[in-house]
């Protein structure tokens, strides 16, 4: 990105309130620095990991955290989209227009934004626990069949 760019809001305060994984903040800042006007970025996890000196697993966890927080969405492999309120734009008018197009509940300045993130994290952790229980139950059943 070169030249002067504009952002719709100063969102650092609300992003800090999310209490993301430490690597998520680094990944977010790197993605913002390398994104196109409008917030689109083409970068794969391996490249992000190399740019930041992190493992791919750490970058993957950071991207998942950013997704749960609605700050970065994966469009397809190697292509991501920053939240419109975090993206840079070519003009202030473009920045304002992008925010106006967003559903109010997804805006960073929504009164429930932080709580929505916390609920998304809890739901994700519950899903992981349920999958773990299912795997353990399947393994127990398999062991019982083997013993019978």
N, C-alpha and C positions, 0 to 999 in steps of 0.2 A: 504494500500500500504506500503510495507516495502522495504528497500534496496535503492540503488541508481537508479534514473530514469532520463531520458533525455527528454527534450522538443525541438521541432524543432526550435523555435524562442523565443525571448523575446517579448511577445505580449502585455504586460501590457500598453504600451503607446497608442497603437491603440484602445485597449479596453476602456481606460480612455476617449478617444476622442468621444466615442459613446454617452456619457451622458445618460447612462441607469438609470432606476429606482434604487434608493439606495439599495433596497432589492435584486435586480438582481445581483449586485456585490457580496453580501454576499452568495447568492445561488450558484453563479458560483464558488466562492472560495471553498465552502463546497463540491460541486460536484467534483471539481478537486482533492481535498484532499482525496476523497473516491473512485475515479474511478480506474478501472483496467488499466493496460498498454494498450494503444491504445484508451483510453477515454470512454470506455463503463462503465456505472454505473447503478446498479439496486437499485432504491430508489423510494419510492412513495412520493407524496406531503405531506401527513400527517407526515411521518418520517422527511422529510426536515424541515417542520414547527416546529416540536418538537426539532430537533437538533439546530435550529436557534432561537427558542423562538418567532416565527412569526405565524400569522394566516395562515390558509390554503389558504384563498383568496389572501393574500399578496404573498405567494409562487407561486400561480397560475399566478398572474400578472407578477411576476418576471420571471417565466419560459416562458411566452408568449413573454416578452421583449427579453429574451435570444434567443428565436426561431426567432423572427423578425430580430435580429442582426446576425443570423446564427452562434451563438456561441454554442448552445445546441439544438439538435434535438430529439424530442420524437420518439422512435422507436415503442413502444407500451406501454400500461399501466405499469408504474413502471420501464421502461427501457429507458435510454437516452444515447445519444452519444455526446461527446464533439467534437467541431470542431477539426480536426486533428492537427491544429497548436497550440491548447491549451492543447492537451492531452500529457500525459507522456508516454514514451516508455522504453523498456528494454535496448535499445542500440541507439546510435546516428544514426546508419544506418537505423534502423526502423523508427526513427523520420523523417529523410530526405526522405525516400521512401514514407511515408504516405503523406507528403506535395507534392511530385512530382505527386502523383496520383490525387490530387485535381484539379478541373478546376481553371484556373488562376483567373477568376473573383470572385471566392469564397474565395480566400486567403485573410488573414488579411492584407497583405501588398499590396493589390490591390489599385490603386489610387482612385477607386470609392467605396471602401468598406464602408466608413462612410456615403457617400451620398446614397448608396443603402439602408442602415439601415434607414436613415431619410425618404426615399421614402416609405419603407415598413411600417413604423409607420404611415405616412400620409394615405396610402392606407387602413390600418387597421382601423384608426379613421374614415375615410370616410365610410367604410363598417358598422361600428357601428352606425354612423349617419343615414345611409340609412335604416338600420333595425329599428331604433328608429322611423323614419318617417313612415315607413310601418306599424308598430304597432299602432302608433297614428292615422293614416288614417283608419285602420281597426276598431279601437275603435270608431272613429267618425261615420263611416258608421253604425256600430252596434247600436250606440246611436240614430242615425237618424231613423233606422228601428224600434227601440223600441218606438220612439215618434210617428211614423206614424200610 
